[in-house]
Amino acid sequence: MEAFETLVDLRYGRSKRHYFGEVLFIALAAMTCGLEGFGDFERFAKFKQEWLRKHLKLPNGTPSGDTFRRIAIRLRPRPCRG
């Protein structure tokens, strides 16, 4: 989770039901398993909820596909410089 601490959470108000880093962690884990869509991320989180709870707090349960989508829209990736 430390790797995500430097990222800025651009959400505001009540849209912060889920911890930013946890949502990113779940999305990354789902993508590592070959899943691609926000609905896939939601299904992955529900299916792997027991495992995820060993590593994450998930105070409001698993995020919905809409939550993954809203966070992805707010992320502003910068081009890699190398």
PyMOL commands that set and color helices and strands:
alter all, ss='L'
color gray80, all
select helices_A, chain A and resi 2-4+13-15+20-32+38-47+49-53+65-74
alter helices_A, ss='H'
color red, helices_A
deselect
rebuild
show_as cartoon
